[in-house]
Amino acid sequence: MESLKLGFSTFLVLFFSLFLSANNAFSDTSDERAVTQEPPGVGILPSDIDLIESSLWQGSNGFEFSGGVTSLLQSTSGVSTSDTKDQTDFSYTVDLELIYNHDERYYVVIAMEAGEGNGINDNFPSDIEPNYDPYHSSAKGSQDVIISQVYIEGLFLDKSFVINIGKMDVHALYDNNALVSDETTNFISGAFVRAVGTVGRELDKYYSPAVRLLYSPVTWLEAQAIYSHSGVDDLANNPFMVFQLAVKPGFGDLEGNYRAYVTYDARNYEDESGAYKGDVLYGFNFDQYVTDHIGIFFRYATHDNSLLANRVVSMLSGGVTFSAGLWGRADDLLGIGYAQLKANDRLKPPFDEGQTVWEIYYNARINSLLSITPDLQFHKNLPREEKRSVVIYGLRVQADF
């Protein structure tokens, strides 16, 4: 494992050295950022440098405050067995963010989170979380207020090279998708938001210390590397590392983003032979507008099928998102998605079909503050012996300020 760590680190150093040396050959002479902005909403810390194009750039120094309240009511039909029953659950989270901008080059970001309720996630066995958020990840349903993120961001090389250091929402930094990664606006099921958590384990402490390096020499290319850890102690051992390459071709005025990434989770996992090793995950996803109002998306992720912890070995998902500008409501969104899991055959699981889910949502923008989203999920092949299909009715209310 030590050799793998050394090899990964050496690879990253060589990669970014090559990228930096190529900057003159690929530099953009315009005064604007050489990064195509994706629609906002992949998390408080943006995955693609969305922050750089935000309203912060309108001034040289100062503070900006923002926040959001996400509330979700979900009810199940088809869950009831001798051990479980259909029920309706409510959960909410509150996110607050304070950003200090210094000379449009350096930023200090402090984010806080509070919430209550775990929703329906723990009501029945499922390999796919039907409620990715609001779910108070740090305190299992309590109302505690936590400092979820504290980090510094610096912009260099004409703002094409970004360094982030601090406590961050690490999983929001990669495997992002412009059409599906915002669980406060788009899909609610975890299978559509991101792969980790369904395929691969999330960090033990969801908000974790990390260093991120991101470089974009030209408008259509972006590379990033992340070194993080599940806690604040013994940071050299059991790290979680990410490398992602994103290509952003433009087909006329239609934006698209294509990403390939690999993660190395050095937490020790037992394999079939009784040995312990890290978990390597490979993923790919894209979002592509095919008209001004219609976009398609796809995601695939897979990891080591020899590890006993990896009961789900891969996942694929895809679908379509419609802007309601098609029928006169430019700020509304309609999304339809399908996801399918593959069980790990080598472990001979009792339920080997692999869970599937269809989800459809309609996000209705009421005004600049409020949006309401009715949502339907149809799950099949739940990992249990009886009543292996369930329908989930949801209503999400999002307030942004």
C-alpha positions in Angstrom: 0.0 0.0 0.0 3.0 2.3 0.7 4.2 1.9 -2.9 0.7 2.7 -4.2 0.6 5.9 -2.0 4.1 6.9 -3.3 3.1 6.2 -6.9 -0.1 8.2 -6.7 1.7 11.2 -5.2 4.5 11.1 -7.7 1.9 10.8 -10.5 0.1 13.9 -9.3 3.3 15.9 -9.0 4.4 15.0 -12.5 0.9 15.7 -13.9 0.6 19.1 -12.4 4.2 20.0 -13.4 3.3 19.1 -17.0 0.1 21.1 -16.8 1.9 24.1 -15.4 4.7 24.0 -18.0 2.0 23.8 -20.8 0.3 26.9 -19.5 1.9 29.3 -22.0 1.1 27.0 -24.9 -2.6 26.8 -23.9 -3.2 30.1 -22.1 -6.3 32.1 -22.8 -5.5 35.8 -23.5 -8.9 37.0 -22.5 -9.5 38.8 -19.2 -12.2 36.4 -18.1 -11.7 33.0 -16.3 -10.7 30.2 -18.6 -13.3 27.9 -17.1 -16.8 27.2 -18.5 -19.1 27.8 -15.5 -21.5 24.9 -14.8 -24.9 25.7 -13.3 -24.6 26.3 -9.5 -25.7 23.9 -6.9 -23.2 21.1 -6.5 -22.6 22.0 -2.9 -21.4 24.9 -0.8 -17.8 24.4 -2.1 -18.2 24.3 -5.9 -16.7 21.5 -7.8 -15.7 23.4 -10.9 -14.7 26.9 -9.6 -18.3 28.2 -9.8 -17.4 30.6 -7.0 -15.1 32.5 -9.3 -18.0 33.6 -11.5 -20.3 34.5 -8.6 -21.3 37.9 -7.4 -18.2 38.1 -5.3 -16.2 39.1 -8.3 -18.2 42.4 -8.5 -16.2 43.8 -5.6 -12.6 43.7 -4.5 -13.1 43.1 -0.8 -15.9 42.3 1.6 -18.3 39.7 3.0 -21.1 37.8 1.4 -23.7 35.8 3.4 -26.1 33.2 2.0 -28.1 30.4 3.2 -30.8 27.8 2.5 -33.4 25.7 4.3 -34.2 22.3 2.7 -37.4 20.5 4.0 -38.6 17.1 2.9 -41.7 15.1 3.6 -41.7 11.5 2.3 -44.2 8.7 2.6 -43.8 5.0 1.5 -46.2 2.5 0.0 -45.4 -1.2 -0.1 -42.9 -1.3 2.8 -45.1 -3.0 5.4 -43.9 -6.5 6.5 -43.7 -8.2 9.9 -40.6 -6.0 10.7 -41.3 -2.8 8.9 -44.3 -0.6 8.1 -45.3 2.2 5.8 -44.9 5.6 7.4 -44.4 9.3 6.7 -41.3 11.1 7.9 -40.1 14.7 7.8 -36.6 16.1 7.9 -34.9 19.4 7.3 -31.5 21.0 7.2 -30.3 24.6 7.4 -27.1 25.7 5.7 -25.5 29.0 6.3 -22.4 30.3 4.5 -20.1 33.3 5.1 -17.5 34.2 2.5 -14.8 36.9 2.8 -13.3 38.0 -0.5 -9.9 39.6 -0.5 -8.8 41.3 -3.7 -10.6 38.8 -5.8 -7.7 36.4 -5.2 -8.2 34.9 -1.8 -11.3 33.7 0.0 -12.1 32.5 3.5 -15.2 30.4 3.7 -17.1 29.4 6.8 -20.2 27.2 6.6 -22.6 26.0 9.3 -25.2 23.3 9.2 -28.1 22.3 11.5 -31.0 20.0 11.0 -33.3 17.4 12.4 -34.6 14.0 11.2 -33.1 11.2 9.2 -36.1 10.9 6.9 -37.2 7.4 5.7 -33.6 6.2 5.0 -33.6 3.9 8.1 -37.2 2.7 7.7 -36.4 -0.3 5.4 -33.3 -2.0 3.9 -32.1 -0.3 0.7 -28.9 -0.1 -1.2 -30.0 3.3 -2.5 -30.7 6.2 -0.1 -34.2 7.5 -1.0 -33.4 10.7 0.9 -29.9 12.1 0.1 -30.8 15.4 1.7 -32.1 16.8 4.0 -30.3 14.3 6.2 -28.2 15.6 9.1 -25.1 13.7 8.3 -23.1 14.7 11.4 -25.4 14.1 14.3 -27.9 11.4 13.2 -31.1 13.5 13.4 -30.2 15.9 16.2 -30.5 19.7 16.1 -26.9 20.4 16.8 -25.3 23.3 14.9 -22.0 22.4 13.5 -19.2 24.2 11.6 -19.4 22.1 8.5 -16.7 23.8 6.5 -13.8 26.2 7.1 -11.4 26.6 4.3 -9.2 29.1 2.4 -9.2 29.4 -1.4 -6.4 31.0 -3.4 -6.4 31.8 -7.1 -3.1 31.9 -9.1 -1.8 32.0 -12.7 -4.4 34.4 -13.9 -7.0 32.6 -11.8 -6.5 29.3 -13.7 -5.0 27.5 -10.7 -6.9 27.1 -7.5 -5.8 25.8 -4.1 -8.3 25.0 -1.3 -7.1 24.1 2.2 -9.3 23.3 5.2 -12.3 21.4 6.3 -14.6 20.8 3.2 -17.4 18.9 1.7 -15.0 16.6 -0.1 -17.5 14.4 -1.9 -19.1 17.5 -3.5 -15.8 18.3 -5.2 -15.7 15.4 -7.7 -18.2 13.3 -9.7 -20.2 16.4 -10.0 -22.9 16.8 -12.7 -24.5 20.0 -13.8 -27.9 18.4 -14.2 -28.3 16.2 -11.2 -25.8 17.0 -8.4 -27.9 19.5 -6.5 -30.1 17.5 -4.2 -31.9 20.7 -3.1 -33.1 21.4 -6.7 -32.8 18.2 -8.7 -33.2 14.5 -7.8 -33.7 13.4 -4.2 -32.4 9.8 -4.4 -28.7 9.4 -3.6 -28.2 7.3 -6.7 -28.5 10.4 -8.9 -26.6 12.9 -6.8 -23.2 11.1 -6.8 -21.9 7.6 -6.8 -20.1 7.5 -3.4 -22.4 6.3 -0.7 -23.9 3.8 -3.1 -20.7 2.5 -4.6 -17.9 3.1 -2.2 -17.9 4.4 1.4 -18.2 8.0 2.3 -15.7 9.5 4.7 -16.2 8.6 8.3 -16.6 12.3 9.1 -18.4 13.6 6.1 -16.9 17.1 6.4 -13.2 16.4 6.5 -9.8 18.1 6.3 -8.5 18.3 2.7 -6.3 19.9 0.2 -7.6 20.4 -3.3 -5.5 21.5 -6.4 -7.5 22.5 -9.5 -6.0 23.6 -12.8 -7.7 24.8 -16.0 -5.2 25.9 -18.7 -7.9 26.3 -21.3 -11.7 26.7 -21.3 -12.4 23.1 -22.2 -10.0 21.3 -19.9 -9.8 21.0 -16.1 -7.9 18.7 -13.8 -8.0 18.4 -10.0 -6.4 16.3 -7.3 -7.7 16.0 -3.7 -6.0 14.6 -0.6 -8.4 14.2 2.3 -8.9 12.2 5.5 -11.7 10.9 7.7 -10.8 13.1 10.7 -8.2 15.5 12.0 -5.7 13.0 13.6 -3.0 10.9 12.0 -3.5 12.5 8.5 -0.7 10.5 6.9 -2.5 7.2 7.4 -5.6 5.9 5.6 -6.1 8.9 3.3 -8.8 9.4 0.7 -7.4 10.6 -2.6 -9.1 11.7 -5.8 -7.9 12.6 -9.3 -10.4 13.9 -11.8 -10.1 15.1 -15.4 -13.0 17.1 -17.0 -13.4 18.0 -20.6 -16.0 20.7 -21.5 -16.6 20.7 -25.3 -19.0 23.1 -26.8 -21.4 22.0 -29.5 -22.4 25.4 -30.8 -24.1 27.1 -27.8 -24.9 23.8 -26.1 -22.8 23.1 -23.0 -21.5 19.7 -22.1 -19.2 18.3 -19.4 -17.5 14.9 -19.4 -15.6 13.7 -16.4 -13.4 10.7 -15.6 -12.1 10.1 -12.1 -10.4 7.6 -9.8 -10.5 7.5 -6.0 -8.2 5.6 -3.6 -9.6 4.9 -0.2 -6.8 3.7 2.0 -8.9 2.6 4.9 -8.2 -1.1 5.3 -10.8 -3.5 3.9 -10.7 -7.2 4.1 -10.7 -9.2 0.9 -11.6 -12.8 0.1 -8.2 -14.1 1.1 -8.3 -12.4 4.5 -5.8 -9.7 3.6 -6.5 -6.0 4.0 -6.1 -3.3 1.4 -7.5 -0.1 0.1 -10.4 0.3 -2.3 -9.9 1.8 -5.7 -13.0 3.2 -7.5 -13.3 4.3 -11.1 -16.0 6.6 -12.4 -17.3 8.5 -15.4 -20.2 10.9 -15.9 -21.4 13.5 -18.3 -24.1 16.1 -18.7 -24.9 17.4 -22.2 -27.5 19.9 -23.4 -29.1 18.6 -26.7 -31.4 21.7 -27.1 -31.7 24.9 -25.2 -34.2 23.3 -22.8 -33.3 19.6 -22.8 -30.2 18.0 -21.2 -29.2 14.4 -20.8 -27.0 12.9 -18.1 -25.2 9.6 -17.4 -23.0 8.2 -14.6 -21.1 5.0 -14.1 -18.9 3.9 -11.1 -17.3 0.6 -10.2 -14.8 -0.7 -7.6 -13.0 -3.7 -6.3 -15.2 -6.8 -6.3 -12.7 -8.8 -4.1 -13.5 -6.7 -1.0 -16.0 -8.2 1.4 -17.4 -4.8 2.2 -18.3 -4.1 -1.5 -21.7 -5.8 -1.7 -22.6 -3.4 -4.5 -19.9 -3.5 -7.1 -21.1 -1.0 -9.7 -23.8 1.5 -10.5 -25.1 3.2 -13.7 -27.7 5.9 -13.9 -29.0 8.2 -16.6 -31.9 10.3 -17.6 -33.1 13.6 -19.0 -33.9 17.1 -17.6 -36.3 19.5 -19.2 -36.3 23.2 -18.6 -39.9 24.3 -18.2 -39.2 27.2 -20.6 -40.6 24.7 -23.1 -44.1 25.5 -21.6 -43.6 29.1 -20.5 -42.0 28.6 -17.0 -38.4 29.3 -17.6 -37.2 28.7 -14.0 -39.0 25.3 -13.5 -37.3 21.9 -14.0 -38.6 18.5 -14.8 -36.3 15.5 -14.4 -36.7 11.7 -15.1 -34.0 9.3 -14.2 -33.2 5.6 -13.9 -30.4 3.9 -11.8 -29.4 0.3 -11.6 -27.0 -1.4 -9.2 -24.9 -4.6 -9.8 -24.5 -6.9 -6.8 -21.1 -8.5 -6.2 -21.5 -12.0 -7.6 -18.2 -13.1 -6.0 -19.7 -12.7 -2.5 -22.8 -14.8 -3.5 -25.3 -12.3 -2.0 -28.8 -13.7 -1.2 -30.3 -11.0 -3.4 -28.2 -10.8 -6.6 -30.5 -8.9 -9.0 -29.3 -5.5 -8.0 -31.7 -2.7 -6.8 -33.2 -0.3 -9.4 -35.0 3.0 -9.1 -37.0 5.3 -11.3 -37.4 8.9 -10.1 -39.4 11.8 -11.5 -39.5 15.3 -10.0 -40.9 18.7 -10.9 -39.2 21.7 -9.4 -41.6 24.6 -9.4 -40.0 28.0 -8.8 -42.5 30.1 -6.9 -40.3 33.2 -6.5 -36.7 34.1 -6.0 -36.8 32.7 -2.4 -39.0 29.6 -2.7 -39.3 26.5 -4.7 -41.5 23.4 -4.3 -40.8 19.9 -5.7 -43.2 17.0 -5.9 -41.2 13.8 -6.3 -41.9 10.1 -7.0 -39.5 7.2 -6.7 -40.1 3.6 -7.7 -37.7 1.1 -6.1 -37.4 -2.6 -7.1 -35.3 -5.5 -5.9 -34.8 -4.2 -2.4 -32.3 -6.4 -0.4 -34.9 -8.3 1.6 -37.0 -11.4 1.2 -40.5 -10.0 1.0 -42.2 -7.0 -0.6 -39.1 -6.1 -2.6 -40.7 -3.1 -4.4 -41.7 0.2 -2.8 -43.2 3.5 -4.0 -42.0 6.7 -2.3 -44.0 10.0 -2.5 -42.0 13.1 -1.6 -42.6 16.9 -1.3 -39.5 19.1 -1.0 -39.6 22.8 -0.1 -36.4 24.8 -0.6 -35.9 28.4 0.6 -32.7 30.2 -0.5 -31.6 33.6 0.8 
